[in-house]
């Protein structure tokens, strides 16, 4: 089992920045890819950014050039630096991890709210 604890959400004006953090605990050696998804009201959950243990990244087109994912393996933590925030970035952001050997095994954090005011 893996537990994921997010922090860093909040309210920010358009054009501002926020950094989200997600610390993993439990069976940390089983973790492969980690990343962030988000879900806006009335919308499906969507990928924001992911990073493999080998530091390969993947970003949604809507956040490329504005968001940066990073990962500290020693601290079992993944970060999401969000710059030039837009009102359409408003959503609950969820941390996500995938088992390195059995990719169908995934874990989710409880989510952290990000609200961008215009």
C-alpha positions in Angstrom: 0.0 0.0 0.0 1.1 3.5 -0.8 -0.3 6.6 0.9 -0.1 10.0 -0.8 -0.4 13.3 1.0 -0.8 16.5 -1.0 -0.2 20.1 0.1 0.1 23.5 -1.3 -3.2 24.3 -2.9 -5.0 27.6 -2.4 -6.4 30.7 -3.9 -4.3 32.7 -6.3 -4.9 35.5 -8.8 -4.6 34.9 -12.5 -0.9 35.1 -13.5 0.2 34.0 -10.1 2.1 30.9 -9.1 1.6 27.9 -6.7 3.7 24.9 -5.9 2.0 21.6 -5.0 3.8 18.9 -3.1 3.0 15.2 -2.7 4.8 13.0 -0.2 4.5 9.2 -0.5 4.7 6.8 2.4 4.2 3.1 2.8 5.5 0.7 0.2 7.6 3.5 -1.5 10.0 1.0 -3.2 7.0 -0.2 -5.3 6.4 3.2 -6.8 7.2 3.8 -10.5 5.7 6.8 -12.2 4.2 9.6 -10.1 2.3 12.6 -11.2 -0.6 15.0 -11.0 -4.2 14.9 -12.3 -6.9 17.4 -11.9 -10.7 17.5 -11.9 -12.8 20.6 -12.4 -16.4 20.8 -11.5 -18.5 18.8 -13.9 -15.5 17.6 -15.8 -13.6 14.3 -16.0 -10.3 13.9 -14.2 -7.5 14.7 -16.6 -3.7 14.2 -16.6 -1.6 17.3 -15.8 1.9 15.9 -15.6 3.8 12.7 -14.8 7.4 11.8 -14.2 9.0 8.3 -14.2 11.7 7.2 -11.9 14.1 7.9 -14.7 12.8 11.5 -14.9 11.0 11.2 -18.2 8.1 13.7 -18.1 4.8 14.0 -19.8 2.6 17.1 -19.8 -0.9 18.0 -20.9 -0.8 20.4 -23.8 -2.8 22.9 -21.8 0.0 23.3 -19.2 3.2 22.9 -21.3 5.5 25.9 -20.7 3.7 26.9 -17.5 3.9 23.9 -15.2 6.9 22.0 -14.2 6.9 18.6 -12.5 9.9 17.5 -10.4 10.6 14.6 -8.1 12.9 14.0 -5.1 13.4 10.3 -4.8 15.2 10.6 -1.5 12.2 12.5 0.0 9.6 10.3 -1.8 8.1 13.6 -2.9 6.8 14.9 -6.2 6.2 18.6 -6.9 4.2 20.6 -9.4 5.4 24.2 -9.9 2.5 26.1 -11.5 3.2 29.5 -13.1 1.1 31.9 -15.1 -2.0 30.4 -13.7 -5.3 30.9 -15.5 -8.9 30.7 -14.2 -9.3 27.5 -16.2 -6.6 25.8 -14.1 -9.1 25.9 -11.2 -9.7 22.3 -10.1 -9.0 19.8 -7.4 -5.5 18.4 -8.0 -4.8 14.8 -7.2 -1.4 13.2 -6.7 -1.1 9.8 -8.4 1.4 6.9 -8.3 1.7 3.8 -10.3 3.3 0.5 -9.2 6.6 0.0 -11.0 6.0 -3.7 -11.7 2.2 -3.9 -12.0 1.1 -0.8 -13.8 -2.5 -1.4 -13.1 -2.0 -0.8 -9.4 -2.4 2.9 -8.8 -2.9 5.1 -5.8 -4.5 8.5 -5.4 -4.1 11.2 -2.9 -7.2 13.0 -1.4 -6.8 16.0 -3.5 -6.0 19.7 -3.0 -8.1 22.6 -4.2 -6.5 25.2 -6.5 -8.6 28.2 -7.3 -7.5 30.9 -9.7 -9.4 34.1 -9.7 -9.7 36.4 -12.7 
